[in-house]
Amino acid sequence: MMVAARRVEAAGDEVRYEFGFEDRFDRILTINPDTLEARVQDGDFNSAASAIAAKIVNAWRSSGEFPARMLFAS
């Protein structure tokens, strides 16, 4: 499984990413920077959403910034 994400917005109360399989950015992931709670726009928080959200949050914990792009491959 290869999931790619790109940051599209970083407002004060949420960070939004477009994500999908192999650069097909057809879903939206939103992360609350205060709580690190993640949700998807379509309501289907499946394994792809979970994997990319975890990768983004781990990158934030390491650097203190939400990455512009992220890739998860298993």
LOGU-308583 format. One record per atom (N, C-alpha, C, O, CB): residue number from 1; chain; atom name; x, y, z. Coordinates in nm, 4 decimals, decimal comma. Glycine has a CB too. Example, Ala and Ser with C-alpha at 12.3 -4.5 7.8 and 13.67 -1.06 7.14 Angstrom:
! residues 2
{1 "A" "N" {1,3190 -0,5690 0,7800}}
{1 "A" "CA" {1,2300 -0,4500 0,7800}}
{1 "A" "C" {1,3200 -0,3300 0,7800}}
{1 "A" "O" {1,4236 -0,3319 0,8465}}
{1 "A" "CB" {1,1308 -0,4473 0,9046}}
{2 "A" "N" {1,2850 -0,2250 0,7080}}
{2 "A" "CA" {1,3670 -0,1060 0,7140}}
{2 "A" "C" {1,2900 0,0030 0,7870}}
{2 "A" "O" {1,3409 0,1138 0,8039}}
{2 "A" "CB" {1,4084 -0,0598 0,5725}}
This chain:
! residues 74
{1 "A" "N" {0,0846 -0,1165 0,0000}}
{1 "A" "CA" {0,0000 0,0000 0,0000}}
{1 "A" "C" {0,0896 0,1233 0,0000}}
{1 "A" "O" {0,1812 0,1332 0,0817}}
{1 "A" "CB" {-0,0965 -0,0005 0,1216}}
{2 "A" "N" {0,0644 0,2163 -0,0896}}
{2 "A" "CA" {0,1356 0,3434 -0,0922}}
{2 "A" "C" {0,0333 0,4558 -0,0864}}
{2 "A" "O" {-0,0508 0,4693 -0,1752}}
{2 "A" "CB" {0,2253 0,3558 -0,2192}}
{3 "A" "N" {0,0412 0,5360 0,0187}}
{3 "A" "CA" {-0,0503 0,6478 0,0381}}
{3 "A" "C" {0,0319 0,7756 0,0391}}
{3 "A" "O" {0,1315 0,7855 0,1107}}
{3 "A" "CB" {-0,1330 0,6325 0,1702}}
{4 "A" "N" {-0,0098 0,8731 -0,0403}}
{4 "A" "CA" {0,0583 1,0021 -0,0466}}
{4 "A" "C" {-0,0356 1,1109 0,0034}}
{4 "A" "O" {-0,1575 1,1016 -0,0112}}
{4 "A" "CB" {0,1062 1,0331 -0,1912}}
{5 "A" "N" {0,0238 1,2147 0,0631}}
{5 "A" "CA" {-0,0558 1,3272 0,1125}}
{5 "A" "C" {0,0188 1,4570 0,0847}}
{5 "A" "O" {0,1418 1,4606 0,0818}}
{5 "A" "CB" {-0,0858 1,3125 0,2647}}
{6 "A" "N" {-0,0586 1,5635 0,0643}}
{6 "A" "CA" {0,0008 1,6966 0,0521}}
{6 "A" "C" {-0,0836 1,7950 0,1327}}
{6 "A" "O" {-0,2066 1,7927 0,1286}}
{6 "A" "CB" {0,0107 1,7408 -0,0980}}
{7 "A" "N" {-0,0141 1,8808 0,2053}}
{7 "A" "CA" {-0,0827 1,9801 0,2878}}
{7 "A" "C" {-0,1445 2,0860 0,1967}}
{7 "A" "O" {-0,0785 2,1387 0,1072}}
{7 "A" "CB" {0,0156 2,0454 0,3905}}
{8 "A" "N" {-0,2715 2,1161 0,2206}}
{8 "A" "CA" {-0,3393 2,2165 0,1386}}
{8 "A" "C" {-0,3788 2,3394 0,2189}}
{8 "A" "O" {-0,4037 2,4454 0,1614}}
{8 "A" "CB" {-0,4622 2,1565 0,0740}}
{9 "A" "N" {-0,3848 2,3267 0,3513}}
{9 "A" "CA" {-0,4228 2,4403 0,4337}}
{9 "A" "C" {-0,3731 2,4179 0,5758}}
{9 "A" "O" {-0,3769 2,3062 0,6276}}
{9 "A" "CB" {-0,5760 2,4615 0,4316}}
{10 "A" "N" {-0,3266 2,5251 0,6377}}
{10 "A" "CA" {-0,2819 2,5155 0,7758}}
{10 "A" "C" {-0,3368 2,6349 0,8530}}
{10 "A" "O" {-0,2617 2,7224 0,8959}}
{10 "A" "CB" {-0,1264 2,5098 0,7845}}
{11 "A" "N" {-0,4684 2,6371 0,8699}}
{11 "A" "CA" {-0,5323 2,7427 0,9497}}
{11 "A" "C" {-0,4976 2,7208 1,0963}}
{11 "A" "O" {-0,4418 2,6168 1,1314}}
{11 "A" "CB" {-0,6877 2,7439 0,9289}}
{12 "A" "N" {-0,5291 2,8157 1,1813}}
{12 "A" "CA" {-0,4938 2,8073 1,3222}}
{12 "A" "C" {-0,5501 2,6877 1,3946}}
{12 "A" "O" {-0,4835 2,6316 1,4817}}
{12 "A" "CB" {-0,5380 2,9283 1,3906}}
{13 "A" "N" {-0,6723 2,6465 1,3609}}
{13 "A" "CA" {-0,7370 2,5391 1,4374}}
{13 "A" "C" {-0,7407 2,4048 1,3659}}
{13 "A" "O" {-0,7938 2,3080 1,4203}}
{13 "A" "CB" {-0,8764 2,5794 1,4711}}
{14 "A" "N" {-0,6852 2,3966 1,2445}}
{14 "A" "CA" {-0,6791 2,2683 1,1749}}
{14 "A" "C" {-0,5772 2,2725 1,0625}}
{14 "A" "O" {-0,5463 2,3777 1,0066}}
{14 "A" "CB" {-0,8164 2,2305 1,1198}}
{15 "A" "N" {-0,5262 2,1541 1,0315}}
{15 "A" "CA" {-0,4350 2,1362 0,9191}}
{15 "A" "C" {-0,5020 2,0368 0,8256}}
{15 "A" "O" {-0,5420 1,9283 0,8676}}
{15 "A" "CB" {-0,2918 2,0862 0,9656}}
{16 "A" "N" {-0,5139 2,0739 0,6992}}
{16 "A" "CA" {-0,5826 1,9871 0,6024}}
{16 "A" "C" {-0,4847 1,9323 0,4998}}
{16 "A" "O" {-0,3955 2,0018 0,4512}}
{16 "A" "CB" {-0,6955 2,0636 0,5315}}
{17 "A" "N" {-0,5051 1,8055 0,4693}}
{17 "A" "CA" {-0,4257 1,7363 0,3679}}
{17 "A" "C" {-0,5185 1,6712 0,2671}}
{17 "A" "O" {-0,6240 1,6186 0,3029}}
{17 "A" "CB" {-0,3325 1,6307 0,4323}}
{18 "A" "N" {-0,4785 1,6752 0,1410}}
{18 "A" "CA" {-0,5395 1,5894 0,0396}}
{18 "A" "C" {-0,4548 1,4631 0,0397}}
{18 "A" "O" {-0,3322 1,4707 0,0477}}
{18 "A" "CB" {-0,5453 1,6589 -0,1053}}
{19 "A" "N" {-0,5188 1,3476 0,0309}}
{19 "A" "CA" {-0,4411 1,2242 0,0295}}
{19 "A" "C" {-0,5109 1,1186 -0,0544}}
{19 "A" "O" {-0,6292 1,1297 -0,0865}}
{19 "A" "CB" {-0,4188 1,1726 0,1721}}
{20 "A" "N" {-0,4350 1,0166 -0,0888}}
{20 "A" "CA" {-0,4890 0,9049 -0,1647}}
{20 "A" "C" {-0,3786 0,8092 -0,2046}}
{20 "A" "O" {-0,2632 0,8243 -0,1644}}
{20 "A" "CB" {-0,5630 0,9545 -0,2883}}
{21 "A" "N" {-0,4154 0,7121 -0,2831}}
{21 "A" "CA" {-0,3207 0,6107 -0,3273}}
{21 "A" "C" {-0,2433 0,6597 -0,4489}}
{21 "A" "O" {-0,3017 0,7058 -0,5469}}
{21 "A" "CB" {-0,3933 0,4794 -0,3594}}
{22 "A" "N" {-0,1114 0,6490 -0,4413}}
{22 "A" "CA" {-0,0219 0,6782 -0,5533}}
{22 "A" "C" {-0,0513 0,8114 -0,6207}}
{22 "A" "O" {-0,0770 0,8157 -0,7410}}
{22 "A" "CB" {-0,0306 0,5683 -0,6549}}
{23 "A" "N" {-0,0478 0,9190 -0,5450}}
{23 "A" "CA" {-0,0679 1,0557 -0,5944}}
{23 "A" "C" {-0,2064 1,0830 -0,6512}}
{23 "A" "O" {-0,2242 1,1802 -0,7246}}
{23 "A" "CB" {0,0329 1,0853 -0,6988}}
{24 "A" "N" {-0,3038 1,0005 -0,6194}}
{24 "A" "CA" {-0,4430 1,0298 -0,6558}}
{24 "A" "C" {-0,5076 1,0923 -0,5328}}
{24 "A" "O" {-0,5658 1,0217 -0,4504}}
{24 "A" "CB" {-0,5215 0,8991 -0,7034}}
{25 "A" "N" {-0,4977 1,2229 -0,5202}}
{25 "A" "CA" {-0,5410 1,2946 -0,4008}}
{25 "A" "C" {-0,6920 1,3159 -0,4054}}
{25 "A" "O" {-0,7394 1,4224 -0,4449}}
{25 "A" "CB" {-0,4672 1,4300 -0,3882}}
{26 "A" "N" {-0,7668 1,2137 -0,3648}}
{26 "A" "CA" {-0,9124 1,2199 -0,3773}}
{26 "A" "C" {-0,9853 1,2230 -0,2435}}
{26 "A" "O" {-1,1080 1,2141 -0,2392}}
{26 "A" "CB" {-0,9607 1,1028 -0,4567}}
{27 "A" "N" {-0,9095 1,2357 -0,1336}}
{27 "A" "CA" {-0,9706 1,2398 -0,0003}}
{27 "A" "C" {-0,9084 1,3533 0,0801}}
{27 "A" "O" {-0,7987 1,3999 0,0491}}
{27 "A" "CB" {-0,9526 1,1037 0,0738}}
{28 "A" "N" {-0,9797 1,3976 0,1839}}
{28 "A" "CA" {-0,9327 1,5068 0,2688}}
{28 "A" "C" {-0,9165 1,4567 0,4124}}
{28 "A" "O" {-1,0078 1,3963 0,4687}}
{28 "A" "CB" {-1,0311 1,6272 0,2635}}
{29 "A" "N" {-0,7998 1,4822 0,4705}}
{29 "A" "CA" {-0,7684 1,4504 0,6086}}
{29 "A" "C" {-0,7508 1,5818 0,6829}}
{29 "A" "O" {-0,6799 1,6710 0,6364}}
{29 "A" "CB" {-0,6406 1,3607 0,6195}}
{30 "A" "N" {-0,8146 1,5936 0,7975}}
{30 "A" "CA" {-0,8029 1,7135 0,8807}}
{30 "A" "C" {-0,7465 1,6740 1,0164}}
{30 "A" "O" {-0,7940 1,5796 1,0795}}
{30 "A" "CB" {-0,9409 1,7849 0,8968}}
{31 "A" "N" {-0,6442 1,7473 1,0608}}
{31 "A" "CA" {-0,5811 1,7216 1,1901}}
{31 "A" "C" {-0,5920 1,8474 1,2752}}
{31 "A" "O" {-0,5602 1,9573 1,2296}}
{31 "A" "CB" {-0,4318 1,6783 1,1729}}
{32 "A" "N" {-0,6370 1,8305 1,3987}}
{32 "A" "CA" {-0,6420 1,9401 1,4942}}
{32 "A" "C" {-0,5033 1,9503 1,5574}}
{32 "A" "O" {-0,4602 1,8555 1,6231}}
{32 "A" "CB" {-0,7545 1,9178 1,6032}}
{33 "A" "N" {-0,4316 2,0623 1,5401}}
{33 "A" "CA" {-0,2955 2,0703 1,5931}}
{33 "A" "C" {-0,2877 2,0753 1,7456}}
{33 "A" "O" {-0,1818 2,0482 1,8023}}
{33 "A" "CB" {-0,2280 2,1907 1,5372}}
{34 "A" "N" {-0,3970 2,1092 1,8127}}
{34 "A" "CA" {-0,3957 2,1137 1,9590}}
{34 "A" "C" {-0,4136 1,9755 2,0208}}
{34 "A" "O" {-0,3471 1,9420 2,1188}}
{34 "A" "CB" {-0,5046 2,2067 2,0094}}
{35 "A" "N" {-0,5036 1,8952 1,9634}}
{35 "A" "CA" {-0,5337 1,7628 2,0182}}
{35 "A" "C" {-0,4725 1,6490 1,9373}}
{35 "A" "O" {-0,4650 1,5358 1,9851}}
{35 "A" "CB" {-0,6826 1,7439 2,0258}}
{36 "A" "N" {-0,4289 1,6785 1,8154}}
{36 "A" "CA" {-0,3780 1,5810 1,7182}}
{36 "A" "C" {-0,4857 1,4810 1,6760}}
{36 "A" "O" {-0,4542 1,3741 1,6238}}
{36 "A" "CB" {-0,2583 1,5063 1,7766}}
{37 "A" "N" {-0,6101 1,5150 1,6982}}
{37 "A" "CA" {-0,7216 1,4318 1,6519}}
{37 "A" "C" {-0,7315 1,4453 1,5002}}
{37 "A" "O" {-0,7273 1,5557 1,4460}}
{37 "A" "CB" {-0,8568 1,4732 1,7212}}
{38 "A" "N" {-0,7447 1,3315 1,4328}}
{38 "A" "CA" {-0,7546 1,3292 1,2867}}
{38 "A" "C" {-0,8915 1,2772 1,2450}}
{38 "A" "O" {-0,9475 1,1879 1,3086}}
{38 "A" "CB" {-0,6425 1,2418 1,2251}}
{39 "A" "N" {-0,9446 1,3344 1,1373}}
{39 "A" "CA" {-1,0706 1,2871 1,0803}}
{39 "A" "C" {-1,0635 1,3028 0,9300}}
{39 "A" "O" {-0,9853 1,3824 0,8780}}
{39 "A" "CB" {-1,1925 1,3644 1,1387}}
{40 "A" "N" {-1,1458 1,2264 0,8612}}
{40 "A" "CA" {-1,1525 1,2360 0,7154}}
{40 "A" "C" {-1,2886 1,2917 0,6758}}
{40 "A" "O" {-1,3897 1,2683 0,7421}}
{40 "A" "CB" {-1,1277 1,0972 0,6486}}
{41 "A" "N" {-1,2878 1,3655 0,5665}}
{41 "A" "CA" {-1,4082 1,4333 0,5226}}
{41 "A" "C" {-1,5207 1,3370 0,4882}}
{41 "A" "O" {-1,6374 1,3663 0,5144}}
{41 "A" "CB" {-1,3776 1,5191 0,4044}}
{42 "A" "N" {-1,4871 1,2226 0,4298}}
{42 "A" "CA" {-1,5916 1,1280 0,3892}}
{42 "A" "C" {-1,6363 1,0359 0,5025}}
{42 "A" "O" {-1,7257 0,9535 0,4832}}
{42 "A" "CB" {-1,5425 1,0446 0,2734}}
{43 "A" "N" {-1,5752 1,0489 0,6205}}
{43 "A" "CA" {-1,6159 0,9697 0,7367}}
{43 "A" "C" {-1,5586 0,8291 0,7426}}
{43 "A" "O" {-1,5804 0,7588 0,8413}}
{43 "A" "CB" {-1,7625 0,9606 0,7397}}
{44 "A" "N" {-1,4863 0,7859 0,6406}}
{44 "A" "CA" {-1,4311 0,6506 0,6357}}
{44 "A" "C" {-1,2852 0,6532 0,6810}}
{44 "A" "O" {-1,1946 0,6637 0,5982}}
{44 "A" "CB" {-1,4430 0,5910 0,4926}}
{45 "A" "N" {-1,2623 0,6438 0,8113}}
{45 "A" "CA" {-1,1264 0,6459 0,8651}}
{45 "A" "C" {-1,0691 0,5051 0,8570}}
{45 "A" "O" {-1,0627 0,4333 0,9568}}
{45 "A" "CB" {-1,1241 0,6989 1,0122}}
{46 "A" "N" {-1,0280 0,4672 0,7373}}
{46 "A" "CA" {-0,9800 0,3320 0,7105}}
{46 "A" "C" {-0,8288 0,3212 0,7336}}
{46 "A" "O" {-0,7671 0,4135 0,7867}}
{46 "A" "CB" {-1,0146 0,2911 0,5668}}
{47 "A" "N" {-0,7704 0,2095 0,6939}}
{47 "A" "CA" {-0,6278 0,1865 0,7189}}
{47 "A" "C" {-0,5389 0,2870 0,6462}}
{47 "A" "O" {-0,4344 0,3252 0,6990}}
{47 "A" "CB" {-0,5901 0,0459 0,6770}}
{48 "A" "N" {-0,5776 0,3306 0,5271}}
{48 "A" "CA" {-0,4982 0,4304 0,4545}}
{48 "A" "C" {-0,4977 0,5628 0,5303}}
{48 "A" "O" {-0,3928 0,6252 0,5458}}
{48 "A" "CB" {-0,5534 0,4507 0,3114}}
{49 "A" "N" {-0,6136 0,6053 0,5771}}
{49 "A" "CA" {-0,6238 0,7304 0,6529}}
{49 "A" "C" {-0,5456 0,7196 0,7832}}
{49 "A" "O" {-0,4752 0,8131 0,8212}}
{49 "A" "CB" {-0,7715 0,7651 0,6818}}
{50 "A" "N" {-0,5573 0,6087 0,8505}}
{50 "A" "CA" {-0,4864 0,5877 0,9762}}
{50 "A" "C" {-0,3355 0,5907 0,9560}}
{50 "A" "O" {-0,2631 0,6529 1,0338}}
{50 "A" "CB" {-0,5281 0,4552 1,0388}}
{51 "A" "N" {-0,2886 0,5241 0,8527}}
{51 "A" "CA" {-0,1447 0,5161 0,8264}}
{51 "A" "C" {-0,0859 0,6528 0,7953}}
{51 "A" "O" {0,0183 0,6890 0,8501}}
{51 "A" "CB" {-0,1172 0,4205 0,7109}}
{52 "A" "N" {-0,1504 0,7287 0,7087}}
{52 "A" "CA" {-0,0946 0,8585 0,6706}}
{52 "A" "C" {-0,1083 0,9581 0,7851}}
{52 "A" "O" {-0,0206 1,0426 0,8033}}
{52 "A" "CB" {-0,1641 0,9126 0,5442}}
{53 "A" "N" {-0,2155 0,9502 0,8620}}
{53 "A" "CA" {-0,2315 1,0396 0,9774}}
{53 "A" "C" {-0,1212 1,0131 1,0800}}
{53 "A" "O" {-0,0619 1,1072 1,1329}}
{53 "A" "CB" {-0,3715 1,0208 1,0424}}
{54 "A" "N" {-0,0939 0,8869 1,1080}}
{54 "A" "CA" {0,0117 0,8523 1,2028}}
{54 "A" "C" {0,1474 0,9030 1,1549}}
{54 "A" "O" {0,2260 0,9555 1,2338}}
{54 "A" "CB" {0,0167 0,7009 1,2240}}
{55 "A" "N" {0,1739 0,8873 1,0280}}
{55 "A" "CA" {0,3012 0,9325 0,9708}}
{55 "A" "C" {0,3151 1,0844 0,9823}}
{55 "A" "O" {0,4222 1,1343 1,0166}}
{55 "A" "CB" {0,3123 0,8892 0,8230}}
{56 "A" "N" {0,2079 1,1576 0,9540}}
{56 "A" "CA" {0,2096 1,3044 0,9633}}
{56 "A" "C" {0,2297 1,3484 1,1079}}
{56 "A" "O" {0,3120 1,4359 1,1351}}
{56 "A" "CB" {0,0784 1,3643 0,9073}}
{57 "A" "N" {0,1557 1,2889 1,2002}}
{57 "A" "CA" {0,1674 1,3257 1,3419}}
{57 "A" "C" {0,3077 1,2937 1,3940}}
{57 "A" "O" {0,3644 1,3727 1,4696}}
{57 "A" "CB" {0,0604 1,2516 1,4264}}
{58 "A" "N" {0,3638 1,1810 1,3556}}
{58 "A" "CA" {0,5002 1,1479 1,3981}}
{58 "A" "C" {0,6019 1,2484 1,3444}}
{58 "A" "O" {0,6962 1,2849 1,4147}}
{58 "A" "CB" {0,5373 1,0069 1,3516}}
{59 "A" "N" {0,5832 1,2930 1,2207}}
{59 "A" "CA" {0,6716 1,3949 1,1630}}
{59 "A" "C" {0,6579 1,5252 1,2404}}
{59 "A" "O" {0,7578 1,5920 1,2668}}
{59 "A" "CB" {0,6394 1,4176 1,0132}}
{60 "A" "N" {0,5356 1,5621 1,2772}}
{60 "A" "CA" {0,5130 1,6835 1,3560}}
{60 "A" "C" {0,5824 1,6728 1,4919}}
{60 "A" "O" {0,6448 1,7681 1,5384}}
{60 "A" "CB" {0,3616 1,7084 1,3750}}
{61 "A" "N" {0,5707 1,5568 1,5542}}
{61 "A" "CA" {0,6345 1,5371 1,6850}}
{61 "A" "C" {0,7872 1,5478 1,6749}}
{61 "A" "O" {0,8520 1,5957 1,7679}}
{61 "A" "CB" {0,5953 1,4001 1,7434}}
{62 "A" "N" {0,8439 1,5043 1,5643}}
{62 "A" "CA" {0,9888 1,5086 1,5455}}
{62 "A" "C" {1,0396 1,6489 1,5145}}
{62 "A" "O" {1,1441 1,6901 1,5649}}
{62 "A" "CB" {1,0291 1,4146 1,4345}}
{63 "A" "N" {0,9652 1,7226 1,4311}}
{63 "A" "CA" {1,0156 1,8514 1,3833}}
{63 "A" "C" {0,9423 1,9732 1,4382}}
{63 "A" "O" {0,9941 2,0847 1,4324}}
{63 "A" "CB" {1,0088 1,8544 1,2358}}
{64 "A" "N" {0,8215 1,9523 1,4915}}
{64 "A" "CA" {0,7427 2,0651 1,5392}}
{64 "A" "C" {0,6639 2,1353 1,4308}}
{64 "A" "O" {0,5980 2,2361 1,4564}}
{64 "A" "CB" {0,8313 2,1629 1,6053}}
{65 "A" "N" {0,6705 2,0818 1,3090}}
{65 "A" "CA" {0,5979 2,1388 1,1955}}
{65 "A" "C" {0,5241 2,0283 1,1219}}
{65 "A" "O" {0,5692 1,9139 1,1161}}
{65 "A" "CB" {0,6941 2,2132 1,0996}}
{66 "A" "N" {0,4099 2,0649 1,0660}}
{66 "A" "CA" {0,3377 1,9703 0,9823}}
{66 "A" "C" {0,4028 1,9695 0,8444}}
{66 "A" "O" {0,4202 2,0755 0,7844}}
{66 "A" "CB" {0,1860 2,0068 0,9732}}
{67 "A" "N" {0,4389 1,8526 0,7931}}
{67 "A" "CA" {0,5101 1,8450 0,6655}}
{67 "A" "C" {0,4223 1,8866 0,5478}}
{67 "A" "O" {0,3005 1,8689 0,5507}}
{67 "A" "CB" {0,5618 1,7039 0,6434}}
{68 "A" "N" {0,4847 1,9416 0,4451}}
{68 "A" "CA" {0,4130 1,9811 0,3242}}
{68 "A" "C" {0,3646 1,8582 0,2465}}
{68 "A" "O" {0,2576 1,8596 0,1857}}
{68 "A" "CB" {0,5029 2,0683 0,2349}}
{69 "A" "N" {0,4451 1,7527 0,2498}}
{69 "A" "CA" {0,4103 1,6280 0,1795}}
{69 "A" "C" {0,4494 1,5106 0,2685}}
{69 "A" "O" {0,5395 1,5208 0,3517}}
{69 "A" "CB" {0,4820 1,6187 0,0392}}
{70 "A" "N" {0,3797 1,3994 0,2490}}
{70 "A" "CA" {0,4119 1,2796 0,3258}}
{70 "A" "C" {0,3786 1,1582 0,2401}}
{70 "A" "O" {0,2856 1,1607 0,1595}}
{70 "A" "CB" {0,3340 1,2759 0,4617}}
{71 "A" "N" {0,4560 1,0524 0,2590}}
{71 "A" "CA" {0,4354 0,9284 0,1858}}
{71 "A" "C" {0,4427 0,8128 0,2851}}
{71 "A" "O" {0,5320 0,8075 0,3697}}
{71 "A" "CB" {0,5407 0,9116 0,0713}}
{72 "A" "N" {0,3480 0,7208 0,2734}}
{72 "A" "CA" {0,3492 0,5986 0,3529}}
{72 "A" "C" {0,3491 0,4820 0,2558}}
{72 "A" "O" {0,2633 0,4736 0,1679}}
{72 "A" "CB" {0,2269 0,5917 0,4514}}
{73 "A" "N" {0,4442 0,3930 0,2715}}
{73 "A" "CA" {0,4495 0,2728 0,1872}}
{73 "A" "C" {0,4719 0,1516 0,2771}}
{73 "A" "O" {0,5550 0,1533 0,3679}}
{73 "A" "CB" {0,5629 0,2837 0,0788}}
{74 "A" "N" {0,3966 0,0483 0,2494}}
{74 "A" "CA" {0,4160 -0,0739 0,3281}}
{74 "A" "C" {0,4391 -0,1910 0,2368}}
{74 "A" "O" {0,4575 -0,3033 0,2838}}
{74 "A" "CB" {0,2956 -0,1009 0,4190}}
